[in-house]
Amino acid sequence: MVHIYCGDGKGKTTAALGLALRAAGNGVPVVIARFLKNDGSGEVGILENVPGVYLFPCERQFGFTWTMSEAQKVEAGEYFSGLFERAWELGCKTAQEDVEGAGKADGCMAGKNWGSDSVSDGSSRRDIGACGTGSSVSGSPVSGSPVSGSPVSGSPVSTPPASAPLTSPPCEIRALLVLDEIMAAVNSGFVANERLLAALDHRPDGLEVVLTGRGPSEELLSRADYVTEMRAVKHPYEKGVGARKGVEY
């Protein structure tokens, strides 16, 4: 299934990485790629040593989008588009492998030593099955606040009671892919919204995908199975308190 953590409040990355740890703790391989970030945040060193987690390093930083020159924006687009493709292919490849038989026994699932950036193209994607979605690819990036009238605005999303029967059997999760701040990359024009939509529409069965960031497009929201909005009610920043080590980074 597809998860979206969005909104103007703190907690989007925190929630995504919490889910990543939960998946890894259950033996599910995890692939994490971060956009418009650096390796200075406290979780990086820990995640690199969690068995079953592959964390793409932030090899390049371009500063804030509003301070970038046109040349830097072009470079950032090439870099982040490439990062998305590498992460997506690795996630798809991992979901299609026999995790129970191949991954754990030979010790290849330990931190940075697990997985490979050079995933061959062509066999990494296939048509979605019962666990996927089938919306058409269309639309353009939407910046700013979540789309009005979408599940992340207004009243909370209604959920069926706990006693309600499932309409289909639970999907087996074979791999988890976290694309942290992918919405910022899309809304800045560094990753094409249409490319992300097409990837989601053709993801392999068993690949769970987490997307974080502000302002997801309406097309992305329509493809998500979970949408959670972090709303800023109060934040120490309003009192002039800067980012604190161990909390914000």
N, C-alpha and C positions, 0 to 999 in steps of 0.2 A: 504494500500500500504506500501512499504518498502522504507525508506529514509536512505541514507548513507552520512555522513559528514566525509570526510577524508582529507589527505594532511598534509604538514609540517607547515602550517600557523596557526596563532591564530584564534579562532572563532568556533571550532567544537562544544564544549560543549555549548558555548554561543548561537549558532544557535539552538541546540537541546532544550535547556531550554526555549528559546524564543517561539519555537513551542509549548512546553508544556504549557506555560502560555496562549497562544492563544487558545489552545484546552480547557483548564480549563475555560477560559472566555466564552466559548461557551457551557459550561455544559457537556463537554466530560471528563469522569474520566481519570486520568493520573497515571501511575505507573512508577517510576524512580528507576533504580538500577545503582550504580556506581562501577566501577572496578579499582583496583590499585589507589584508592584515599582515602582521609580522610574527616572528617566532618569539617575541618577548613576553608572551602571556604565560602565566604559571602552569597551565595545564599541559603545555607542550612537552616538557621533560617527562611528565608522568605518562602521558599517552604513548610516547615513543617506546615505553617499556612495558606496556600492557600486552600480554599475549593475545594474538588475534586481531590487533589493531594496526593498520597501516596509515600513517599520517604523512601526507605530502608536505614537504618543507616549503616555507615561503621563500623562494629563491630570489625574488625581486620585490622591492618596495618602490612605489611611485608617489608617495605622499597623498595629500588630500586631493580629491578630484578637482576642486575649485582652484587649486594652485598649479595644476598641470598645464604645461604648454601643449599646443596641438601635436607636436612631435611626440611628447610623452604619452599623450592619449592614444596615439596610434600604437606605440610600443606596448602600452598597458593592454590594449585590445588584443594584440597578438599573443601576449603572454597569458592573459586570463582565458582566452578562447582555447589556447593549447592546454592549459591546466584543466579546464572542464573536460576536454576530449580525453585526456589521459585518465582522469579520475573516473569518468563514465565508463570507459572501456575496461578498466580494472574492476570496477564494481560489477559490470555485466559478466565478465569472465569468471569472477569469483562465484557469482550466483549460479553459474552453469557448471561449475566443477563439483566433483564428489567430495564435499567438505569432510564428511565423516571418515572417508577412506584415505584421502590424500593429505589433508591439511595438518592435522594434529600429530600424526604418527611420525612424520619426518622432521618435525620441529621448524617448519617453514613459516609458522604463524607468529613469530616473535617480533613485535615492534617493527622497526624500519627494515628488518631483514626479511619480512614477509612480503610476498607479492613482487611485481615488476612494473616499472613505468612503461616498458616497451611491449604493449599488448598488440598483437596482430589484429588488423582490421578485417571486417567481413563476417566473422563468426561470432562477434560479441553481442549482436542484437538479433532478436527474432520477434515475431508477432506476439502480442500479449495474449494471455489466456484468461482463465476465469478470475484471476486475481487482479487483472489490469483494468484500465479505463479505455474508453473508445471515442473520446471527443475529437473533433477535427482540429487541425492546426490552423490557427488564425490569430489575428490581433497584433497589438504592438505593446511595448513596455508602458506601464503606467507608473508614474512617479508620485511621491507624496504619500498621503494617507491611504489606507485601504479603500477599496472600491465601495462607494455608497450602495447600500442594498445587498451587499455580499454577506456571507455568513460571519465575517469578522466585524460587522458594523451593527449597531442597534442591539436588539435582544439576543441573548445567548442562543446558540444552536440547540434545538431540541434533540434529545436522545431517547431512544426507546427504553422502556423499563427493563430492569435486570431480568425479569421473567420472560421477556419477549423471545420467541424462538429465533435462532439464526436462520437466515435465508439461504446460506451456503456454508459448507464446512470451512473452518479456519484455514488460511493459506500458510503453507510451510515457508518460513523465512530462512533463506540460505545465505543471504549476505545483506549488510546494511551499508548504504552509501549516504554520507553526510556532506552536503554542499553548503558550507557555512558562509553567510553573507552573499549567496549567489544572487539574491534580489538586487543588491547594490551593484553588482557587476552587470546585471541585465539592464537596470535603470540608467546606468552610466554609459551604456552602449558597448561595453567590453565583451559581453557574451550575448549573442542574438536570442531574443525571446523565442522566436520561431524554432531555433535549434534546440532549445531546452524543451519546448513543447513536443517537438518531434521525438526527442529522446525518451521522454516520459511515455509517449504513446506506443513506443516500440521496445520498452524495457522487457527483459526476460522475466518469466515467472520466478518468484522467490527473491527478487531484488526489492528490498524496502528502501525507500528514498526519503531523506529529510532535507528540506529547503528552509533556510532562515533569511531574515532581512525585512526591511520596511518596504511597503508598497508593492506587493505582488500583483501581477496583472490579473485581470478578471479571468483570462483563459487558464492561468495557473491555478487560481482558486477553484475553478470548476473541475480540475483534474485531481484535486486533493481529497483524501479520505479523512484526514484529520486537519483541522485548521484551528490554531490557537493564537489569539491576539494578546500580546503583553501590553497592557495599558498603563501609562505613567500616571499614577495618582499622586505620588510624592517621591522626590529624589533629593539627596543631599546636594546635588549640583545646584539646585535652586538657592541654596544658602552659601554658595561659593566654594563648596568642598569639591576638590578635584578627584580624579580617579585614584582609588586606593589599591595598592598592591595586595594581592590575595583575595580581592573582592571583585573589582572591575577588570583586573588583568593579573 
